[in-house]
Amino acid sequence: MITAFIIACEVGFWLFVIAGLAARYLLRWKKLGAFLLICTPLIDLALLIAAAYDLRGGAEATMAHGIAAVYIGVSVAFGHRMIKWADERFAFRFAGGPAPAGKPKSGKAHARHERIAWLHHLLAFAVGSAILYGMIAMTGEAARTEALLGTMRLWSLIVGIDFLISFSYTFWPRKEKEAVR
């Protein structure tokens, strides 16, 4: 059940984003567009409530419960950036806005971009881990929450690898590609 709800929340997130941008740029209803975009965190709240309710009801924690916490952490840390990314492209495509700027591909600017992205990943990890710990504490049974600890261990490894890759560009920046003749 929780897996289907996670998928529904992801679909709902993008439906709210698209509906908000369509209202803003296609229909020129700026207040409705802003309202729909502001509602996207409510989807995270619904997911958090559903996961907690499922665990309180006696369900054994699964990887899906862990993914719910990861989803919420990522949404908190990257949600604004994802909406801004979509907004820039939507404005360009449908409202005559400026072309979206791409991310830096080389040099110090690229290294800085990668470090900032890693800091967002660290924030996502902190939020997600707090939710995972909360689920573990709420359940109160170590045997039922082993999957949540497994999720946290795997995510810790991923954050560590991301750190090594992201900060490697600080010491060994990408070089600009030469023009093809």
C-alpha positions in Angstrom: 0.0 0.0 0.0 2.7 2.5 1.0 4.6 1.9 -2.3 1.5 2.9 -4.3 1.1 5.9 -2.1 4.7 7.0 -2.7 4.1 6.7 -6.5 0.8 8.7 -6.2 2.6 11.4 -4.2 5.3 11.7 -6.8 2.7 11.9 -9.6 0.7 14.4 -7.5 3.7 16.6 -6.9 4.3 17.0 -10.6 0.6 17.4 -11.4 0.5 20.3 -8.9 3.6 21.8 -10.4 2.3 21.5 -14.0 -1.1 22.8 -13.0 0.4 25.7 -11.1 2.7 26.6 -14.0 -0.2 26.2 -16.5 -2.4 28.5 -14.4 0.4 31.0 -14.1 1.6 31.2 -17.7 -1.2 29.8 -19.9 -4.3 31.1 -18.1 -2.6 34.1 -16.6 -4.1 33.3 -13.2 -1.1 34.1 -11.1 -2.7 33.7 -7.7 -4.1 30.3 -8.5 -0.8 29.3 -10.0 1.0 30.4 -6.8 -1.5 28.6 -4.6 -1.1 25.3 -6.5 2.7 25.6 -6.3 2.5 26.4 -2.6 0.3 23.3 -2.1 3.1 20.9 -3.2 4.5 20.5 0.4 1.0 19.2 1.4 1.8 16.1 -0.6 4.8 15.5 1.5 2.7 15.9 4.7 0.2 13.4 3.3 3.0 10.9 2.7 4.4 11.3 6.1 1.0 10.8 7.7 0.4 7.7 5.6 3.7 6.1 6.5 3.3 6.9 10.2 -0.2 5.6 10.2 0.9 2.4 8.5 3.6 1.8 11.0 1.4 2.7 14.0 -1.1 0.2 12.6 1.4 -2.6 13.2 3.0 -2.9 9.8 6.5 -4.1 9.6 8.8 -1.3 8.2 9.9 -2.0 4.7 12.2 -0.4 2.2 9.1 1.5 1.0 8.7 3.2 4.4 12.4 4.2 4.1 11.9 5.5 0.6 9.0 7.6 1.9 11.4 9.3 4.3 14.0 9.7 1.5 11.3 11.2 -0.8 10.3 13.7 1.9 14.0 14.7 2.6 14.7 15.1 -1.1 11.5 17.1 -1.6 12.4 19.5 1.3 16.0 19.9 0.1 15.5 20.0 -3.7 11.8 20.8 -4.1 12.3 24.6 -4.6 15.1 23.9 -7.1 12.9 21.5 -9.0 10.0 23.9 -9.2 12.3 26.8 -10.2 13.8 24.5 -12.9 10.4 23.7 -14.3 9.2 27.3 -14.0 12.2 28.6 -16.0 11.5 26.1 -18.8 7.7 26.7 -18.8 8.2 30.5 -18.9 10.6 30.1 -21.8 8.4 27.7 -23.7 5.0 29.3 -23.1 5.4 32.8 -22.0 8.4 34.2 -24.0 10.7 34.2 -21.0 14.4 34.1 -21.3 16.2 30.9 -22.2 17.1 28.9 -19.1 20.7 29.0 -18.1 22.4 25.7 -18.1 24.6 24.5 -15.2 28.3 25.3 -15.5 30.2 22.5 -17.2 33.8 23.2 -16.3 36.1 25.1 -14.0 35.5 26.7 -10.6 31.9 27.4 -11.4 31.2 23.7 -12.0 33.1 22.8 -8.8 31.0 25.3 -6.8 27.8 24.0 -8.4 28.7 20.4 -7.4 29.5 21.4 -3.8 26.2 23.2 -3.5 24.3 20.3 -4.9 26.1 18.0 -2.3 25.0 20.4 0.5 21.4 20.0 -0.7 21.9 16.3 -0.7 23.3 16.5 2.9 20.2 18.5 3.9 17.9 15.9 2.3 19.8 13.2 4.2 19.5 15.1 7.5 15.7 15.6 7.0 15.2 12.0 5.8 17.3 10.6 8.7 15.3 12.6 11.3 12.1 11.2 9.8 13.6 7.7 9.8 14.6 8.0 13.4 11.2 9.4 14.3 9.6 6.3 12.7 11.9 4.0 14.6 11.2 5.8 17.9 7.4 5.8 17.2 7.4 2.1 16.4 9.5 1.3 19.4 10.4 -2.2 18.2 13.8 -2.8 16.7 12.8 -6.0 14.9 10.0 -4.1 13.0 12.3 -1.3 11.9 15.4 -3.0 10.7 14.6 -1.9 7.1 14.6 1.7 8.2 18.1 1.4 9.6 19.1 -0.4 6.4 17.8 2.5 4.4 19.8 4.9 6.5 23.0 2.9 6.1 22.7 2.7 2.4 21.9 6.4 2.1 24.9 7.3 4.3 27.1 5.4 1.9 25.5 7.2 -1.1 26.0 10.6 0.6 29.7 9.7 1.2 30.3 8.7 -2.4 28.5 11.9 -3.5 30.8 13.9 -1.3 33.9 12.4 -2.8 32.7 13.0 -6.3 31.3 16.5 -5.7 34.4 17.7 -3.9 36.8 16.1 -6.2 36.0 18.8 -8.8 37.4 21.4 -6.3 40.8 19.7 -6.5 40.6 18.4 -10.1 38.2 20.8 -11.9 36.8 19.8 -15.3 38.6 21.4 -18.1 36.8 23.1 -20.9 36.4 21.1 -24.0 38.2 22.4 -27.0 36.1 23.5 -30.0 35.8 20.8 -32.7 37.0 22.0 -36.0 
